[in-house]
Amino acid sequence: MGVPLLAIVAWSGTGKTTLLQQVIPLLKARGIRSGLIKHTHHQMDIDTPGKDSYLLRKAGADQVIVASIGH
């Protein structure tokens, strides 16, 4: 049996991060560790307060990876 996987995909600004900020603590309370891969087309600094990677880590994600296409 493989590792359970949940993918959430939607347009920018539709509430993916807001949803995950609520789901991650629920998973963590049940002993489920979460790792996230955030894709961006923009150049960004990792773990900047207010940015998705920061918010998801603060929500309790065990790992947050940001994948970006360099410009």
C-alpha positions in Angstrom: 0.0 0.0 0.0 1.3 3.4 -0.9 1.4 6.7 1.0 -2.0 8.4 1.2 -2.1 11.5 -1.0 -4.5 14.4 -1.2 -4.1 17.0 -3.9 -5.9 20.4 -3.9 -5.7 22.3 -7.1 -7.5 25.5 -8.0 -7.0 28.9 -9.4 -5.1 31.5 -7.4 -7.2 33.4 -4.9 -9.8 30.7 -4.5 -9.0 29.8 -0.8 -6.7 26.8 -1.0 -4.3 28.1 1.7 -7.3 29.1 3.9 -8.7 25.6 3.6 -5.4 24.0 4.4 -4.9 26.2 7.4 -8.1 24.7 8.8 -7.5 21.1 7.6 -3.8 20.7 8.7 -4.5 21.1 12.5 -7.4 18.6 12.2 -5.1 16.0 10.6 -2.3 16.7 13.1 -4.8 16.2 16.0 -5.4 12.7 14.6 -1.7 11.9 14.4 -1.5 12.4 10.7 1.7 14.1 9.5 1.3 16.4 6.5 3.8 17.5 3.9 3.0 20.1 1.3 4.4 21.0 -2.1 3.5 24.6 -3.1 4.0 25.5 -6.8 4.6 29.1 -7.9 5.4 30.8 -11.1 6.7 33.8 -9.2 10.1 34.5 -7.7 9.7 34.4 -3.9 11.4 34.2 -0.6 10.6 31.1 1.5 8.9 31.5 4.9 8.2 35.2 4.6 5.5 36.1 7.1 2.1 36.2 5.4 3.1 34.0 2.4 1.6 30.6 1.8 4.7 28.6 2.8 4.9 30.5 6.1 1.1 30.2 6.8 1.0 26.4 6.1 4.1 25.7 8.3 2.5 27.8 11.1 -0.7 25.7 10.7 1.3 22.7 11.6 2.6 21.1 8.3 5.6 18.9 9.0 7.2 19.7 5.7 6.6 22.6 3.2 8.4 22.5 -0.1 8.1 25.4 -2.6 8.7 24.5 -6.3 9.3 27.4 -8.6 10.3 27.9 -12.2 13.3 30.2 -12.2 13.2 33.3 -14.4 
